[in-house]
Amino acid sequence: MNPPDEKRQALLRLIPQVNELLDAAGAEPEAVDVPRLVLARAARSVLEDFRQAILSGEPIQVFNYGEMKRDFTYVSDIVAGITHVIDHPPVASGKDSTDLSESKTAPYKVYNIGNSSPVRLMDFINAIETKLGIIAKKELLPMQPGDVPMTWADTSDLERDLGYRPDTPIKVGVGKFIDWYREYYWIGGGRKAVKSEQ
């Protein structure tokens, strides 16, 4: 195995750990849908929080009356994006430059990895409700101070340089998460013992 292959394999081995830390990372730390991941108590996704509240009959807080937009990204899309980046490392330009990303010895490139398609918070909640078959109790609230009405990842560099664009629709990502959760934790509505990681 040559050094680039060794580095690639080492990075790919880290992906499961990165997934756990990503709890929606890449673009929005709270916005990645995560099957095949044991959800850490300290870093759960908004999807998990909403799912749990809806199933418990607890109200969910919906800021900006559900009109905020976020760029929810499915974790498999993040992993595929990371793999594309690993497989296409930047090449040294061979010239002196004040731009450190074009360094002769350590070139780098930063890419946004996200769905690049903002989704209304209320549409996200509706996708969860539809998959669970339960209407959420909603506490509609104004925008929180310091929040913004819309965020999304600009993936134009990723698309141009690597030909990759994350594209899992919100209903598909939410559906896969809830299917995974039911399979992993539920038996007839009851909670299974958490599987140990080998």
C-alpha positions in Angstrom: 0.0 0.0 0.0 1.5 3.3 -1.0 1.4 6.3 1.4 -1.6 8.0 -0.1 -3.6 4.8 0.1 -2.5 4.3 3.7 -3.6 7.9 4.5 -6.9 7.3 2.7 -7.5 4.0 4.6 -6.7 5.7 7.9 -9.1 8.5 7.2 -11.8 6.1 6.1 -11.4 4.2 9.4 -12.1 7.5 11.2 -15.4 8.1 9.5 -17.5 6.2 12.0 -16.0 8.3 14.8 -16.4 11.4 12.7 -20.1 10.5 12.2 -20.6 10.3 15.9 -19.0 13.8 16.3 -20.8 15.2 13.3 -24.3 14.8 14.9 -25.3 16.7 11.9 -22.0 18.4 11.1 -20.6 19.4 7.8 -22.7 22.4 7.4 -25.2 22.5 10.3 -24.1 20.6 13.4 -27.8 20.0 14.3 -28.8 19.0 10.9 -27.4 15.6 9.8 -29.7 12.6 9.9 -27.8 9.7 11.4 -28.6 6.0 10.9 -26.1 3.4 12.1 -25.0 5.7 14.8 -25.5 5.3 18.6 -26.7 8.8 19.5 -24.5 10.3 22.1 -26.4 11.8 25.1 -24.5 15.0 25.0 -24.8 15.6 21.2 -28.1 14.5 19.9 -29.6 15.9 16.7 -32.7 18.1 16.5 -34.3 15.2 14.6 -33.7 12.9 17.6 -35.0 15.5 20.0 -38.1 16.1 17.9 -38.7 12.4 17.4 -38.5 11.7 21.1 -40.8 14.6 22.1 -43.4 13.7 19.5 -43.5 10.1 20.7 -43.7 11.2 24.3 -46.5 13.6 23.6 -44.3 16.5 24.7 -44.5 19.8 22.9 -41.6 20.9 20.6 -40.4 24.4 20.5 -40.8 25.8 17.0 -39.0 29.1 16.6 -39.9 31.8 14.0 -43.2 30.0 13.9 -41.7 27.3 11.8 -40.6 29.6 9.0 -36.9 29.3 9.5 -35.0 27.4 6.8 -32.0 25.1 7.4 -29.8 23.0 5.1 -30.4 19.5 6.5 -27.8 17.0 5.2 -28.1 13.3 5.4 -25.0 11.7 7.0 -24.3 9.3 4.1 -24.1 12.4 1.9 -21.5 13.9 4.3 -19.5 10.7 4.3 -19.6 10.5 0.5 -18.4 14.2 0.3 -15.5 13.4 2.7 -14.6 10.4 0.6 -14.6 12.6 -2.6 -12.3 15.1 -0.9 -9.9 12.4 0.4 -9.8 10.8 -3.1 -8.9 14.2 -4.7 -6.3 15.9 -2.5 -5.2 19.4 -3.6 -2.0 19.5 -5.7 0.8 21.9 -5.0 0.9 24.7 -7.5 4.6 24.7 -7.9 4.7 28.5 -7.6 5.3 31.0 -4.8 2.1 32.5 -3.6 0.8 34.6 -0.7 -2.3 32.3 -0.8 -1.4 29.6 1.7 -3.9 27.2 0.1 -1.5 27.1 -3.0 1.5 26.3 -0.9 4.3 24.3 -2.6 4.6 22.0 0.4 1.2 21.8 2.0 -1.7 22.8 -0.3 -5.2 22.6 1.1 -8.8 23.3 0.0 -11.8 23.8 2.2 -15.1 22.5 0.9 -18.6 23.0 2.3 -20.5 19.7 2.3 -24.2 20.2 2.6 -27.5 19.6 0.8 -27.5 23.2 -0.4 -31.3 23.2 -0.4 -32.8 25.0 2.6 -35.9 23.4 4.1 -38.6 25.2 6.1 -38.5 24.0 9.7 -42.2 23.3 9.5 -41.6 21.0 6.5 -38.9 19.2 8.4 -41.4 18.7 11.3 -44.1 17.6 8.9 -41.7 14.9 7.5 -41.2 13.5 11.0 -44.9 13.6 11.7 -45.7 11.8 8.5 -43.2 9.1 9.1 -44.3 8.6 12.7 -48.0 8.9 12.0 -48.3 11.4 14.9 -49.0 15.1 14.8 -46.6 17.0 17.1 -47.7 19.3 19.8 -46.1 22.6 18.8 -45.1 25.6 20.9 -44.9 28.3 18.2 -42.4 30.9 19.3 -40.8 34.0 17.7 -37.2 34.0 16.4 -34.6 33.7 19.1 -32.3 36.6 19.6 -29.1 36.2 17.5 -30.6 33.5 15.2 -31.0 33.9 11.5 -34.0 33.1 9.3 -32.1 30.9 6.8 -28.7 29.1 6.5 -27.4 26.7 3.8 -24.1 25.4 2.5 -22.6 26.9 -0.7 -21.3 23.7 -2.3 -20.3 25.3 -5.6 -16.6 24.6 -5.1 -17.3 20.9 -4.2 -19.5 20.6 -7.3 -17.1 22.3 -9.6 -13.9 20.7 -8.4 -15.1 17.2 -7.5 -18.3 16.8 -9.4 -20.2 15.9 -6.2 -23.4 17.4 -4.7 -25.2 15.9 -1.7 -28.8 15.3 -2.7 -30.8 13.2 -0.2 -34.2 14.8 0.1 -35.4 15.6 3.6 -38.3 13.1 3.5 -35.9 10.3 2.5 -33.3 11.2 5.2 -35.9 11.6 7.9 -37.6 8.3 6.8 -34.3 6.4 6.9 -33.4 7.8 10.3 -36.8 6.8 11.8 -36.6 3.3 10.1 -33.2 2.8 11.6 -34.3 4.0 15.0 -37.2 1.6 15.0 -35.1 -1.3 13.9 -32.3 -0.6 16.3 -34.2 0.4 19.5 -37.8 -0.8 19.2 -39.4 -4.3 19.5 -43.2 -3.9 19.6 -42.8 -0.4 20.8 -40.4 -1.3 23.6 -36.8 -0.3 23.8 -34.1 -2.9 23.1 -30.9 -3.0 25.1 -28.4 -0.8 23.4 -26.1 -2.9 21.2 -22.5 -2.9 22.3 -19.9 -1.7 19.8 -17.1 -4.2 19.0 
